[in-house]
Amino acid sequence: MNDHWWFRLEDVLRLASHADGCAEHRVTRAQVTAFGPDGPALILTGTDDHAVLTSNGVPGWYDRTGTEHTVHARTWRPTADAANPTSRRVLGYLPTRHTSGDQRPLIDMLRAASWLEQHWVALDRNAPPLRFADAVRITDHRTELVPAGARWRPAVVEYPTGLLPLRYPALVADRYTTDQGSAIARFDRDAVTAMIAGFSTVVRAGLMPGELPVLRLDGDVLVLLEETDEGTQVGYVEVDRCHPDRDGLYAVGAYLWRWQVVDARLPLRTQVRLRITPHVARLRRR
């Protein structure tokens, strides 16, 4: 189990803005159970493995099919052959305006974080039940990728473009995928360098602006950008950052891109290079 539920900041901000902008707010079981204050709030429901946020604003936010708009945590999913322990149900109440002590209102925290190009909202699973408002962490990158104890294996993964194949050696989470069915992959610095060049080549091959991410290194941090075409000029918007982990590996596009494993066999030179990394060495000693 991870220590946090991870949500995209832009998704949470839109939902909180809906709650904050409504003149009326429905009373929910989460509010009653938590003895929460009246007013705009986000409602957390789900399990230890997966959680969703909804707005208590009235009128509600519904899509064209009449389904209530929700924001899902970006989380891992065990494959059919992975252990799947029983999860407890969770319920939480996050006021967007009410605060205690010196804490800033949640809606102000989210808006400031968006302006500062933060990308992830993490809710602490170990917070006191139903009082998650005091356990919100906002960051520019995601740290928790898989449950504790998960293993990694060498593989080749591909980013689908429909043009040139973009394939890179990686370590992928064994027996776990994202909730979208994508591989969870980590890459060494050589693969990241090749990825930057490869994505630039595909962009030059004639894709429309915004169809493919743009990658840039900022020191040791990999910045993921999205092209925007306003008609007169092409701009770039930062969508994520990848910091090297303790093994020096980058989880590029984790929970954002649809990496697919295309070949579990790697060239001999790549196998040797991956074998001597500290992380794989630890796996081999287990």
C-alpha positions in Angstrom: 0.0 0.0 0.0 1.2 3.5 -0.7 1.1 6.3 1.9 -0.9 8.7 -0.3 -3.6 8.9 -2.9 -2.3 10.8 -5.9 -4.5 13.2 -8.0 -3.6 15.6 -10.8 -3.7 19.2 -9.6 -5.5 20.5 -12.6 -8.4 18.0 -12.1 -8.7 18.7 -8.3 -8.6 22.5 -8.9 -11.5 22.4 -11.4 -13.6 20.3 -9.0 -12.8 22.6 -6.1 -13.6 25.6 -8.2 -17.0 24.1 -8.9 -17.8 23.6 -5.2 -16.4 27.0 -4.3 -18.5 28.8 -7.0 -21.9 27.2 -6.1 -24.3 29.2 -3.9 -25.7 26.1 -2.2 -24.1 22.8 -1.0 -25.6 19.5 -0.3 -25.2 17.7 3.0 -23.3 14.4 2.6 -22.6 11.4 4.8 -19.0 12.4 4.9 -19.8 15.8 6.3 -22.1 14.4 8.9 -19.8 11.6 10.0 -16.8 14.1 10.2 -18.9 16.8 12.0 -17.7 19.0 9.1 -18.6 22.6 8.7 -21.2 23.7 6.1 -20.0 25.2 2.8 -18.0 24.2 -0.3 -16.1 20.9 0.1 -14.7 17.9 -1.8 -15.9 14.5 -0.8 -13.5 11.6 -0.8 -14.9 8.0 -1.3 -13.4 4.7 -2.3 -11.0 2.2 -0.9 -7.4 2.0 0.2 -6.4 1.0 -3.4 -8.5 3.6 -5.2 -10.3 6.8 -4.3 -12.4 9.5 -6.1 -13.3 13.1 -5.3 -16.6 14.7 -6.0 -18.0 18.2 -5.3 -20.8 19.0 -2.9 -21.9 22.0 -4.9 -25.5 22.5 -6.0 -26.3 22.4 -8.8 -24.2 19.3 -9.3 -21.6 18.7 -12.1 -22.8 16.1 -14.5 -21.7 14.9 -17.9 -23.9 14.4 -21.0 -25.0 11.0 -19.9 -26.1 12.2 -16.4 -23.1 10.8 -14.6 -21.7 12.8 -11.8 -18.2 14.3 -12.5 -15.5 12.7 -10.4 -11.7 13.0 -10.2 -10.0 9.6 -9.9 -6.8 9.0 -8.0 -4.0 7.9 -10.5 -3.1 4.6 -9.0 -1.7 1.2 -9.8 -3.7 -1.9 -10.5 -2.6 -5.5 -9.8 -2.6 -7.9 -12.8 -4.5 -11.2 -12.7 -1.5 -13.0 -11.2 -0.7 -10.4 -8.5 -1.8 -10.5 -4.9 -4.9 -8.3 -4.3 -5.4 -7.8 -0.6 -8.8 -6.7 0.8 -9.1 -3.0 1.2 -11.1 -1.0 3.7 -13.7 1.6 2.6 -12.7 5.2 3.1 -14.7 8.4 3.4 -13.4 11.9 3.8 -14.5 15.6 3.9 -12.3 18.3 2.6 -13.7 21.9 3.0 -12.3 24.3 0.4 -12.8 27.5 2.5 -13.0 26.5 6.2 -9.6 26.4 8.0 -8.2 26.1 11.4 -5.2 27.8 12.9 -2.8 29.3 10.3 -3.7 26.9 7.5 -4.6 28.5 4.2 -7.9 27.6 2.6 -7.6 24.6 0.3 -8.9 26.5 -2.8 -6.2 29.2 -2.3 -3.5 26.5 -1.9 -4.6 24.8 -5.2 -4.8 28.1 -7.1 -1.3 29.2 -5.9 0.1 25.8 -6.7 -1.3 25.9 -10.2 0.3 29.3 -10.8 3.6 27.9 -9.5 3.4 25.0 -12.0 2.8 22.2 -9.4 1.2 19.1 -10.8 0.2 16.6 -8.2 -2.0 16.6 -5.1 -1.3 13.8 -2.6 -3.7 13.0 0.2 -2.2 11.2 3.2 -3.9 7.8 3.8 -2.7 7.8 7.4 -4.5 11.1 8.4 -7.1 10.8 11.1 -10.3 9.4 9.6 -12.4 11.9 7.8 -10.1 14.8 8.4 -8.1 14.9 5.2 -8.1 18.7 4.9 -5.0 18.8 7.1 -3.2 16.1 5.1 -2.9 17.7 1.7 0.5 17.8 0.0 1.1 19.5 -3.3 4.2 18.9 -5.4 5.6 19.3 -8.9 6.4 15.5 -9.3 5.1 12.2 -8.1 7.2 10.0 -5.8 5.1 6.9 -5.1 4.7 4.7 -8.1 3.9 1.1 -6.9 3.0 -0.6 -3.6 5.7 -1.4 -1.2 7.5 -4.6 -2.0 6.8 -4.5 -5.8 9.5 -5.9 -8.0 10.9 -4.5 -11.2 12.0 -6.4 -14.4 13.8 -5.4 -17.6 11.7 -4.8 -20.7 11.3 -2.7 -23.8 8.5 -0.2 -23.7 6.9 1.8 -26.6 5.2 5.2 -26.7 2.5 4.9 -29.4 2.7 7.7 -32.0 1.4 6.1 -35.2 4.6 7.2 -37.0 8.1 6.3 -36.0 8.3 3.6 -33.2 9.6 5.1 -30.0 11.0 2.2 -28.0 13.3 2.3 -25.0 14.8 -0.2 -22.5 13.3 0.2 -19.0 12.5 -1.4 -15.7 8.8 -2.1 -15.5 6.7 -2.9 -12.4 6.2 -6.6 -12.3 2.5 -7.6 -12.0 1.3 -4.0 -11.8 0.0 -1.5 -14.3 -1.8 1.8 -14.1 -5.6 2.0 -13.9 -5.5 2.6 -17.6 -3.6 -0.6 -18.3 -0.3 1.1 -19.0 3.1 -0.2 -18.0 4.8 1.6 -15.1 8.3 2.2 -16.3 11.6 3.7 -15.1 14.5 4.7 -17.3 18.2 5.3 -16.9 19.9 8.6 -18.0 21.0 7.1 -21.4 17.4 6.1 -22.2 16.2 9.5 -21.2 18.8 11.2 -23.5 17.7 8.9 -26.4 14.0 9.7 -25.6 14.6 13.5 -25.9 16.2 13.0 -29.3 13.6 10.5 -30.4 10.6 12.6 -29.5 12.2 15.6 -31.3 12.7 13.5 -34.4 9.0 12.5 -34.5 8.0 16.1 -34.0 10.1 17.1 -37.0 8.4 14.3 -39.0 5.2 16.3 -39.2 2.9 15.8 -36.3 0.6 18.6 -35.4 1.5 20.8 -32.3 0.4 19.1 -29.1 0.2 15.6 -30.4 3.5 14.6 -28.8 5.1 15.7 -25.5 8.3 17.8 -25.6 11.1 16.8 -23.2 13.7 19.1 -21.8 16.4 18.6 -19.1 16.7 21.2 -16.3 19.8 20.0 -14.6 19.1 16.5 -13.4 15.3 17.0 -13.7 13.4 16.0 -16.8 10.6 18.5 -17.7 7.6 17.3 -19.7 6.0 20.0 -21.8 3.0 20.2 -24.0 2.9 22.3 -27.2 0.1 24.9 -27.6 -0.6 26.5 -30.9 -2.4 29.9 -30.7 -2.4 30.5 -34.4 0.4 33.1 -34.4 3.0 31.3 -32.3 3.7 27.9 -30.6 4.0 28.0 -26.9 4.8 25.4 -24.2 3.0 24.4 -21.0 4.7 22.4 -18.3 2.7 19.3 -17.4 5.0 17.3 -15.2 8.6 16.9 -13.8 10.6 13.7 -13.3 13.3 13.8 -10.7 15.8 10.9 -10.6 15.0 8.5 -7.8 17.5 7.0 -5.4 18.7 4.6 -8.1 19.2 7.4 -10.6 16.2 6.3 -12.7 13.4 8.4 -14.2 9.7 7.4 -14.1 9.0 9.4 -17.4 5.3 9.8 -18.0 4.2 7.6 -15.1 0.4 7.7 -14.8 0.2 10.1 -17.7 1.5 8.2 -20.8 0.4 4.9 -22.1 3.6 3.0 -22.1 3.2 -0.5 -23.5 5.6 -3.5 -23.1 6.5 -4.6 -26.6 9.5 -7.0 -26.0 10.7 -8.6 -22.8 14.0 -9.5 -24.5 16.7 -6.9 -24.5 19.9 -6.5 -26.4 22.9 -8.0 -24.5 24.6 -4.7 -24.0 21.4 -3.2 -22.5 21.0 -6.2 -20.2 24.5 -5.8 -18.9 24.0 -2.1 -18.3 20.7 -2.6 -16.4 22.2 -5.5 -14.4 24.8 -3.4 -12.8 22.5 -0.6 -11.6 22.1 -0.5 -7.8 18.4 -1.3 -7.9 18.7 -4.4 -10.0 21.6 -5.6 -8.0 19.5 -5.4 -4.8 16.7 -7.4 -6.6 19.2 -10.1 -7.5 20.4 -10.5 -3.9 16.8 -11.1 -2.6 
